């Protein structure tokens, strides 16, 4: 939908500032959000593959835990 926000920009900026003790530049919050969404997409794809290979009927917390470390390693900068 046009005009509908995906996330509250001010909240993201406050969270980043609280954790890093630095101000966030103009569009950094957008990049942070997009990186987060890309991570979540990758995590779910890897989890689905892991679940199928493990013979599970669906995605479970256990299958997410199995792939979390590998997915996080791909996104470390």
N, C-alpha and C positions, 0 to 999 in steps of 0.2 A: 504494500500500500504506500501511496505517496504521502510523505510527511510523517509517517509513523517511525519512531525511533527504535532501534534495536536494543539499545542499552542507555542508561543514564550517564552521560559524559561527565557531569560534575562528580558523581559518585566514584567513577573510575579514577578521576584525577585525585580525589581525596584519598582513596586507598593507596595509590602509587606514592603520593607524597608522604603518607603516614609510614609506609614501609621503607622508603628510600631517603626520606628527609630532604628531598629535592623537589623543586617546582617542575611541572610537566609542561613542555613546550606545546605550541598551538595544536598540532595534530598527532602528538605522540600517543594520546589515549586511543585514537583510531587504530594506530598500528598495533598497540598492545591488545586491543580487542580482536583485531583480525588474526594476530598470532595465536591468541587463545582459541579462537574458533578453528583455526587450522590444526592446532594441537588436538582439540576434542574430536575433530573429524578423523584424524590419523589414529587416535586412540580407539575410536569405535570401529574403524575398519580392521585394525590389527586384532581387536578383541573378537570381532565376528569370525575372522580367520581362525584364531586360536580356539574358539568355541566349536567351530565345525570340525577342526582337526581332533579335538578332544572328545567328539561324539556327543556334545551337549545339544539339547534341543533349542536353546536360546542363549542369550548373553547373560552371564551370571556375574556376581561380584568377584568370584574366584577367577574367572577368565579375565576380568578387567585388571585384577591385581597382578596376574601373570605377565601382562604386556606393558604395564605402567612404566617400569624401569627402562625398558627399551625405548618406549615412546618419548619419555623424558630426555633420554640421552640424545635423541635426534634433534631436540629443540634447545639444547644447551648452547649458549653463545660464546 
